[in-house]
Amino acid sequence: MLSIGITGGIGSGKTTVSKIFHYNWNIPVYFADDRAKWFMHNDTETQNFLLHLFGNDVYKNNELQKKIIAEKIFNDKLIKRKWEQYIHKKVINDYICWRKDQNFNYHLHEAALIFEAELTNYFDKIILVTSPIELRIKRLQSKGLTKDEALLRISNQLSDEEKAKKANFIIYNDEKYSLIEQINLIHKNITVNL
């Protein structure tokens, strides 16, 4: 079974693309961000790490204060590095267990920071989802971020150009090219070589 990483910058549409793979062909998808959030809300070890790294205000009335985490991560590189090292290790170990239970020809691991976290060796192929920065900002604003917050998050990731050099497939999510057609071609390419 092939392990396929699917990545892209924040707001690029990688989750949408992953869901199309799942709904069209029942491809199993591991959503790394969802699992990271699950650990933050349900895993005692992760919660203790968050308290140690971000302080007691990170949980208020048992609610995770995401704004506190985002503010500290995007303004302190040392805290950002410590958090990412911890959560990437936690999530990748969880993914390794998850993929043992998959029975399809291939599965997807959807994550924003595959290249930044140097996780490429866990995958046979990498799909990159790209999107123009204006569209990404618009999507992020629709989720409640300001333009400045969106730009700060985008600037903390590798550019699409840098990622494209390392990817096996590229999907252009620019509202000009059909996502379905691009995904169909990649699915055929992957399955033809199994």
Backbone as CSV, one residue per row, in Angstrom:
resi,resn,N_x,N_y,N_z,CA_x,CA_y,CA_z,C_x,C_y,C_z
1,MET,0.841,-1.186,0.000,0.000,0.000,0.000,0.880,1.241,0.000
2,LEU,0.525,2.210,-0.852,1.300,3.440,-0.934,0.823,4.461,0.091
3,SER,1.767,5.168,0.665,1.473,6.286,1.562,1.679,7.564,0.755
4,ILE,0.617,8.327,0.591,0.679,9.554,-0.200,0.464,10.747,0.724
5,GLY,1.435,11.644,0.763,1.272,12.880,1.523,0.567,13.909,0.667
6,ILE,-0.341,14.647,1.260,-0.988,15.752,0.549,-0.813,17.006,1.391
7,THR,-0.222,18.021,0.783,0.137,19.211,1.540,-0.151,20.459,0.741
8,GLY,0.026,21.585,1.359,-0.196,22.888,0.730,-0.237,23.928,1.816
9,GLY,-0.025,25.154,1.440,-0.046,26.235,2.418,-1.424,26.415,3.025
10,ILE,-1.457,27.114,4.134,-2.722,27.388,4.803,-3.665,28.101,3.832
11,GLY,-4.898,27.618,3.752,-5.888,28.216,2.861,-5.809,27.769,1.410
12,SER,-4.946,26.788,1.119,-4.781,26.348,-0.274,-5.911,25.431,-0.738
13,GLY,-6.579,24.761,0.188,-7.671,23.858,-0.177,-7.294,22.388,-0.122
14,LYS,-6.237,22.050,0.604,-5.791,20.644,0.666,-6.824,19.740,1.334
15,THR,-7.572,20.270,2.286,-8.610,19.464,2.938,-9.733,19.160,1.951
16,THR,-10.124,20.152,1.174,-11.157,19.940,0.143,-10.710,18.872,-0.841
17,VAL,-9.465,18.977,-1.303,-8.921,17.994,-2.250,-8.923,16.600,-1.625
18,SER,-8.497,16.501,-0.370,-8.465,15.200,0.321,-9.854,14.588,0.409
19,LYS,-10.847,15.425,0.686,-12.222,14.931,0.793,-12.742,14.439,-0.554
20,ILE,-12.316,15.077,-1.638,-12.722,14.609,-2.967,-12.146,13.217,-3.229
21,PHE,-10.878,13.005,-2.897,-10.285,11.669,-3.024,-11.102,10.657,-2.216
22,HIS,-11.462,11.036,-1.009,-12.197,10.109,-0.142,-13.593,9.802,-0.699
23,TYR,-14.327,10.845,-1.057,-15.706,10.639,-1.490,-15.810,9.997,-2.874
24,ASN,-14.851,10.266,-3.753,-14.904,9.679,-5.092,-14.480,8.214,-5.125
25,TRP,-13.463,7.858,-4.337,-12.926,6.494,-4.409,-12.793,5.812,-3.050
26,ASN,-13.331,6.431,-2.014,-13.254,5.871,-0.670,-11.812,5.722,-0.178
27,ILE,-10.934,6.618,-0.639,-9.531,6.587,-0.207,-9.467,6.982,1.268
28,PRO,-8.817,6.184,2.103,-8.667,6.574,3.512,-7.792,7.823,3.616
29,VAL,-8.215,8.755,4.471,-7.450,9.992,4.669,-7.180,10.189,6.156
30,TYR,-5.922,10.408,6.468,-5.516,10.786,7.830,-5.367,12.300,7.834
31,PHE,-6.200,12.979,8.611,-6.153,14.445,8.703,-5.308,14.838,9.911
32,ALA,-4.057,15.217,9.641,-3.101,15.493,10.717,-3.549,16.642,11.617
33,ASP,-4.099,17.713,11.043,-4.532,18.843,11.867,-5.654,18.440,12.819
34,ASP,-6.585,17.627,12.320,-7.682,17.162,13.178,-7.156,16.325,14.336
35,ARG,-6.174,15.472,14.045,-5.605,14.637,15.107,-4.828,15.486,16.115
36,ALA,-4.108,16.484,15.622,-3.386,17.380,16.538,-4.383,18.067,17.476
37,LYS,-5.507,18.531,16.922,-6.537,19.172,17.752,-7.112,18.172,18.751
38,TRP,-7.300,16.929,18.307,-7.823,15.909,19.217,-6.872,15.719,20.395
39,PHE,-5.584,15.623,20.124,-4.603,15.472,21.204,-4.651,16.667,22.157
40,MET,-4.808,17.866,21.627,-4.839,19.065,22.455,-6.054,19.103,23.374
41,HIS,-7.138,18.470,22.941,-8.370,18.482,23.727,-8.550,17.238,24.601
42,ASN,-7.871,16.125,24.245,-8.186,14.854,24.898,-7.006,14.104,25.509
43,ASP,-5.804,14.453,25.151,-4.631,13.702,25.592,-3.943,14.429,26.747
44,THR,-3.904,13.799,27.908,-3.352,14.427,29.112,-1.899,14.837,28.932
45,GLU,-1.102,13.996,28.300,0.307,14.317,28.085,0.451,15.594,27.252
46,THR,-0.328,15.704,26.179,-0.285,16.886,25.315,-0.785,18.118,26.068
47,GLN,-1.829,17.960,26.838,-2.353,19.087,27.611,-1.319,19.589,28.619
48,ASN,-0.623,18.667,29.274,0.424,19.073,30.223,1.567,19.789,29.508
49,PHE,1.903,19.320,28.318,2.957,19.977,27.537,2.528,21.398,27.166
50,LEU,1.271,21.552,26.754,0.748,22.876,26.419,0.804,23.817,27.622
51,LEU,0.410,23.322,28.785,0.450,24.140,30.005,1.877,24.559,30.328
52,HIS,2.808,23.630,30.185,4.217,23.918,30.459,4.765,24.954,29.477
53,LEU,4.425,24.815,28.201,4.996,25.666,27.159,4.313,27.028,27.070
54,PHE,2.981,27.054,27.211,2.233,28.287,26.978,1.692,28.938,28.247
55,GLY,1.766,28.234,29.374,1.282,28.808,30.630,-0.135,28.378,30.953
56,ASN,-0.535,28.666,32.187,-1.834,28.210,32.696,-3.030,28.829,31.973
57,ASP,-2.832,29.970,31.296,-3.943,30.627,30.590,-4.335,29.913,29.306
58,VAL,-3.559,28.901,28.906,-3.850,28.214,27.641,-5.173,27.431,27.710
59,TYR,-5.599,27.085,28.924,-6.924,26.485,29.124,-7.702,27.377,30.087
60,LYS,-8.880,27.772,29.677,-9.735,28.593,30.529,-11.093,27.928,30.586
61,ASN,-11.531,27.562,31.774,-12.794,26.817,31.940,-12.795,25.562,31.067
62,ASN,-11.661,24.866,31.072,-11.459,23.643,30.283,-11.542,23.867,28.774
63,GLU,-11.497,25.123,28.332,-11.526,25.448,26.900,-10.129,25.862,26.465
64,LEU,-9.659,25.267,25.363,-8.360,25.608,24.808,-8.414,27.020,24.218
65,GLN,-7.457,27.846,24.608,-7.398,29.230,24.125,-6.462,29.304,22.909
66,LYS,-7.032,29.048,21.739,-6.232,28.963,20.511,-5.542,30.280,20.173
67,LYS,-6.167,31.403,20.515,-5.557,32.707,20.205,-4.251,32.894,20.975
68,ILE,-4.195,32.406,22.210,-2.966,32.507,23.005,-1.861,31.695,22.345
69,ILE,-2.209,30.479,21.909,-1.219,29.617,21.242,-0.729,30.278,19.953
70,ALA,-1.656,30.744,19.120,-1.282,31.360,17.847,-0.403,32.585,18.068
71,GLU,-0.779,33.413,19.020,-0.007,34.637,19.303,1.429,34.309,19.698
72,LYS,1.586,33.321,20.571,2.938,32.966,21.030,3.737,32.257,19.939
73,ILE,3.082,31.365,19.210,3.779,30.617,18.156,4.302,31.554,17.068
74,PHE,3.469,32.496,16.653,3.866,33.344,15.538,4.724,34.535,15.960
75,ASN,5.001,34.669,17.255,5.863,35.754,17.721,7.100,35.276,18.473
76,ASP,7.235,33.962,18.649,8.395,33.429,19.369,8.860,32.150,18.668
77,LYS,9.971,32.258,17.953,10.439,31.130,17.141,10.833,29.924,17.984
78,LEU,11.354,30.149,19.184,11.752,29.035,20.045,10.524,28.249,20.508
79,ILE,9.498,28.953,20.936,8.247,28.294,21.353,7.640,27.555,20.168
80,LYS,7.637,28.199,19.010,7.094,27.575,17.798,7.827,26.268,17.495
81,ARG,9.157,26.308,17.561,9.943,25.110,17.252,9.668,23.991,18.259
82,LYS,9.614,24.340,19.557,9.352,23.328,20.593,7.973,22.694,20.399
83,TRP,6.961,23.520,20.123,5.611,23.003,19.937,5.542,22.107,18.702
84,GLU,6.109,22.568,17.592,6.041,21.778,16.366,6.793,20.462,16.505
85,GLN,7.950,20.473,17.155,8.681,19.214,17.352,7.846,18.230,18.160
86,TYR,7.201,18.722,19.193,6.385,17.849,20.044,5.188,17.296,19.262
87,ILE,4.399,18.180,18.662,3.135,17.736,18.059,3.369,16.934,16.780
88,HIS,4.415,17.269,16.009,4.691,16.480,14.803,5.060,15.046,15.168
89,LYS,5.860,14.885,16.204,6.240,13.536,16.639,5.012,12.761,17.120
90,LYS,4.171,13.430,17.900,2.959,12.796,18.423,2.042,12.345,17.271
91,VAL,1.838,13.233,16.313,0.919,12.956,15.212,1.495,11.903,14.270
92,ILE,2.772,11.974,13.959,3.340,11.005,13.015,3.326,9.599,13.612
93,ASN,3.546,9.470,14.916,3.458,8.152,15.561,2.028,7.621,15.515
94,ASP,1.072,8.513,15.699,-0.338,8.140,15.606,-0.675,7.699,14.176
95,TYR,-0.143,8.426,13.202,-0.356,8.086,11.792,0.221,6.710,11.453
96,ILE,1.390,6.411,11.955,2.021,5.111,11.686,1.118,3.980,12.187
97,CYS,0.525,4.152,13.353,-0.427,3.152,13.876,-1.678,3.093,12.996
98,TRP,-2.195,4.249,12.595,-3.410,4.326,11.779,-3.221,3.609,10.447
99,ARG,-2.084,3.836,9.789,-1.915,3.284,8.443,-1.797,1.763,8.439
100,LYS,-1.437,1.171,9.555,-1.371,-0.290,9.636,-2.748,-0.923,9.466
101,ASP,-3.797,-0.158,9.791,-5.165,-0.673,9.723,-5.850,-0.412,8.386
102,GLN,-5.159,0.246,7.455,-5.771,0.588,6.169,-5.579,-0.554,5.173
103,ASN,-6.611,-0.816,4.379,-6.574,-1.944,3.451,-6.742,-1.540,1.998
104,PHE,-6.659,-0.254,1.694,-6.830,0.195,0.321,-5.474,0.192,-0.378
105,ASN,-5.456,0.367,-1.724,-4.198,0.397,-2.475,-3.281,1.535,-2.050
106,TYR,-3.911,2.643,-1.677,-3.137,3.765,-1.153,-4.008,4.560,-0.193
107,HIS,-3.372,5.379,0.595,-4.096,6.266,1.498,-3.409,7.632,1.466
108,LEU,-4.097,8.629,1.998,-3.570,9.990,2.050,-3.304,10.411,3.481
109,HIS,-2.244,11.179,3.643,-1.942,11.842,4.915,-1.948,13.332,4.608
110,GLU,-2.984,14.032,5.073,-3.137,15.449,4.783,-2.532,16.273,5.912
111,ALA,-1.543,17.107,5.573,-0.872,17.944,6.580,-0.251,19.161,5.916
112,ALA,-0.282,20.285,6.603,0.235,21.534,6.051,1.762,21.566,5.984
113,LEU,2.430,20.943,6.935,3.871,21.158,7.096,4.724,19.918,6.803
114,ILE,4.377,19.166,5.800,5.149,17.961,5.466,6.590,18.317,5.122
115,PHE,6.768,19.344,4.313,8.137,19.736,3.934,8.842,20.467,5.066
116,GLU,8.142,21.399,5.708,8.746,22.181,6.786,9.188,21.297,7.950
117,ALA,8.401,20.256,8.249,8.717,19.364,9.371,9.603,18.190,8.956
118,GLU,10.027,18.197,7.695,10.914,17.156,7.164,10.333,15.750,7.361
119,LEU,9.087,15.600,6.918,8.368,14.330,7.060,8.274,13.551,5.748
120,THR,8.963,13.995,4.720,8.802,13.381,3.398,9.183,11.905,3.360
121,ASN,10.082,11.490,4.236,10.516,10.081,4.210,9.418,9.116,4.660
122,TYR,8.300,9.621,5.167,7.184,8.750,5.557,6.255,8.453,4.382
123,PHE,6.513,9.076,3.214,5.576,8.977,2.096,6.271,8.519,0.823
124,ASP,5.501,7.761,0.014,6.002,7.309,-1.281,5.896,8.410,-2.330
125,LYS,4.873,9.223,-2.233,4.637,10.337,-3.160,4.042,11.498,-2.365
126,ILE,4.223,12.712,-2.918,3.654,13.910,-2.292,2.836,14.679,-3.331
127,ILE,1.600,15.029,-2.936,0.739,15.890,-3.748,0.754,17.279,-3.103
128,LEU,1.009,18.296,-3.903,0.972,19.672,-3.429,-0.266,20.362,-3.994
129,VAL,-1.020,21.022,-3.122,-2.158,21.829,-3.544,-1.725,23.292,-3.451
130,THR,-1.805,24.007,-4.573,-1.424,25.417,-4.584,-2.639,26.284,-4.881
131,SER,-2.528,27.538,-4.476,-3.618,28.483,-4.689,-3.031,29.894,-4.634
132,PRO,-3.552,30.821,-5.436,-3.051,32.197,-5.383,-3.240,32.797,-3.987
133,ILE,-2.291,33.626,-3.603,-2.300,34.181,-2.245,-3.576,34.969,-1.951
134,GLU,-4.114,35.657,-2.951,-5.341,36.446,-2.733,-6.504,35.541,-2.348
135,LEU,-6.599,34.392,-3.021,-7.660,33.430,-2.696,-7.458,32.837,-1.317
136,ARG,-6.207,32.538,-0.986,-5.907,31.975,0.337,-6.293,32.964,1.439
137,ILE,-5.962,34.221,1.253,-6.316,35.243,2.244,-7.832,35.337,2.377
138,LYS,-8.523,35.338,1.242,-9.990,35.410,1.252,-10.590,34.233,2.034
139,ARG,-10.069,33.027,1.791,-10.569,31.841,2.500,-10.308,31.949,4.001
140,LEU,-9.123,32.419,4.363,-8.777,32.545,5.778,-9.601,33.636,6.462
141,GLN,-9.891,34.713,5.739,-10.744,35.757,6.302,-12.160,35.233,6.540
142,SER,-12.620,34.331,5.657,-13.961,33.761,5.843,-14.023,32.866,7.082
143,LYS,-12.829,32.460,7.584,-12.767,31.646,8.803,-12.485,32.493,10.040
144,GLY,-12.499,33.824,9.865,-12.380,34.707,11.028,-11.022,35.361,11.243
145,LEU,-10.048,35.094,10.374,-8.749,35.746,10.521,-8.771,37.108,9.838
146,THR,-7.976,38.040,10.359,-7.798,39.311,9.669,-6.806,39.096,8.533
147,LYS,-6.709,40.064,7.645,-5.751,39.964,6.542,-4.327,39.854,7.087
148,ASP,-4.004,40.643,8.101,-2.656,40.602,8.692,-2.363,39.248,9.340
149,GLU,-3.353,38.676,10.031,-3.174,37.351,10.639,-2.956,36.286,9.566
150,ALA,-3.724,36.387,8.484,-3.579,35.431,7.376,-2.187,35.538,6.765
151,LEU,-1.738,36.752,6.500,-0.416,36.954,5.905,0.698,36.460,6.824
152,LEU,0.541,36.661,8.130,1.548,36.186,9.088,1.644,34.668,9.042
153,ARG,0.520,33.994,8.999,0.527,32.530,8.946,1.098,32.019,7.627
154,ILE,0.736,32.667,6.543,1.271,32.275,5.231,2.785,32.453,5.207
155,SER,3.276,33.548,5.790,4.721,33.839,5.763,5.535,32.863,6.605
156,ASN,4.881,32.129,7.497,5.567,31.157,8.348,5.691,29.785,7.694
157,GLN,5.263,29.671,6.433,5.361,28.407,5.709,6.218,28.611,4.458
158,LEU,6.753,27.511,3.943,7.487,27.583,2.683,6.571,28.076,1.573
159,SER,7.137,28.720,0.580,6.334,29.189,-0.555,5.923,28.007,-1.430
160,ASP,4.885,28.218,-2.234,4.447,27.184,-3.180,5.576,26.816,-4.137
161,GLU,6.381,27.806,-4.530,7.486,27.556,-5.459,8.501,26.589,-4.849
162,GLU,8.819,26.797,-3.577,9.769,25.906,-2.900,9.194,24.496,-2.758
163,LYS,7.924,24.415,-2.404,7.284,23.110,-2.233,7.154,22.366,-3.563
164,ALA,6.883,23.121,-4.630,6.679,22.502,-5.951,7.915,21.744,-6.414
165,LYS,9.099,22.205,-6.017,10.347,21.531,-6.399,10.454,20.138,-5.780
166,LYS,9.727,19.912,-4.685,9.848,18.661,-3.943,8.648,17.733,-4.138
167,ALA,7.576,18.241,-4.759,6.337,17.467,-4.893,6.360,16.590,-6.144
168,ASN,5.627,15.473,-6.083,5.470,14.591,-7.252,4.311,15.015,-8.138
169,PHE,3.273,15.590,-7.524,2.087,16.043,-8.248,1.703,17.420,-7.715
170,ILE,1.138,18.246,-8.597,0.662,19.568,-8.183,-0.778,19.737,-8.645
171,ILE,-1.609,20.187,-7.720,-3.006,20.517,-8.027,-3.155,22.027,-7.887
172,TYR,-3.671,22.663,-8.947,-3.866,24.109,-8.957,-5.304,24.420,-8.546
173,ASN,-5.464,24.912,-7.346,-6.788,25.239,-6.814,-6.989,26.750,-6.945
174,ASP,-7.155,27.182,-8.197,-7.209,28.617,-8.476,-8.551,29.065,-9.056
175,GLU,-9.535,28.178,-9.029,-10.879,28.442,-9.554,-10.885,28.624,-11.075
176,LYS,-9.777,28.244,-11.738,-9.711,28.269,-13.205,-9.719,26.849,-13.758
177,TYR,-8.962,25.966,-13.106,-8.833,24.582,-13.553,-9.718,23.685,-12.706
178,SER,-10.304,22.683,-13.314,-11.189,21.764,-12.608,-10.405,20.931,-11.592
179,LEU,-10.807,21.042,-10.339,-10.191,20.210,-9.292,-10.436,18.735,-9.583
180,ILE,-11.673,18.407,-9.950,-12.042,17.006,-10.188,-11.164,16.386,-11.269
181,GLU,-10.980,17.108,-12.371,-10.162,16.568,-13.467,-8.718,16.342,-13.025
182,GLN,-8.163,17.304,-12.290,-6.783,17.164,-11.814,-6.651,15.983,-10.850
183,ILE,-7.622,15.842,-9.962,-7.598,14.755,-8.982,-7.760,13.408,-9.689
184,ASN,-8.663,13.338,-10.676,-8.843,12.096,-11.455,-7.536,11.653,-12.099
185,LEU,-6.813,12.603,-12.696,-5.543,12.266,-13.354,-4.517,11.720,-12.357
186,ILE,-4.457,12.338,-11.189,-3.504,11.872,-10.171,-3.910,10.490,-9.659
187,HIS,-5.205,10.309,-9.416,-5.689,8.997,-8.962,-5.328,7.906,-9.976
188,LYS,-5.532,8.192,-11.263,-5.192,7.218,-12.304,-3.703,6.946,-12.317
189,ASN,-2.905,7.977,-12.200,-1.454,7.828,-12.205,-0.987,6.963,-11.039
190,ILE,-1.553,7.187,-9.865,-1.168,6.412,-8.681,-1.587,4.951,-8.835
191,THR,-2.842,4.730,-9.255,-3.354,3.354,-9.292,-2.783,2.546,-10.451
192,VAL,-2.410,3.204,-11.551,-1.843,2.499,-12.702,-0.483,1.881,-12.350
193,ASN,0.200,2.504,-11.417,1.547,2.044,-11.056,1.562,1.142,-9.816
194,LEU,0.401,0.735,-9.351,0.366,-0.137,-8.155,0.675,-1.585,-8.534
